[in-house]
Amino acid sequence: MKTAISSAGPGIESQVDTRFGRCAYFVIVNVEGNEIKEEKSIENPGVNMPGGAGISAAQFVANEKVKAVVSGNVGPKAFYVLNSLGIEIYQAVPGTVKENAEKLLRNELQKIDSGSGGGFARGRGFGRRF
């Protein structure tokens, strides 16, 4: 199963990034049986977008033909895109990309059933003015 894991850096030994849309990298792992057969790191093209980073990230990993995503916080809009494409979403735990991939193999990660946080401007000057 091809899986995208949000990462703070390139490589399978990097720490997981709890942010989906604004993570620095996605590490794409391909799992066959109970082994990680290959991995590649790709910079997140939407990391510095002023808005819509989650949707952009969801479309980006979908174009990589992944079947699952492992991340911390997946906003409601990104969740909707991933869910509508049939991509499963799992809650990352603190640790490395490799540790999370191994936990996914052992069915030790919790499946996410709804988007969390995000989806809003997060205090960047957008929204209600007084």
Secondary structure, DSSP 8 states (H G I E B T S, - for coil): -EEEEEESSSSTTSBB-SBSTT-SEEEEEEEETTEEEEEEEEE-TTTT-SS-HHHHHHHHHHHTT-SEEEESB--HHHHHHHHHTT-EEEE--SSBHHHHHHHHHTT-S-B--S--S-SS-TTSS-S---
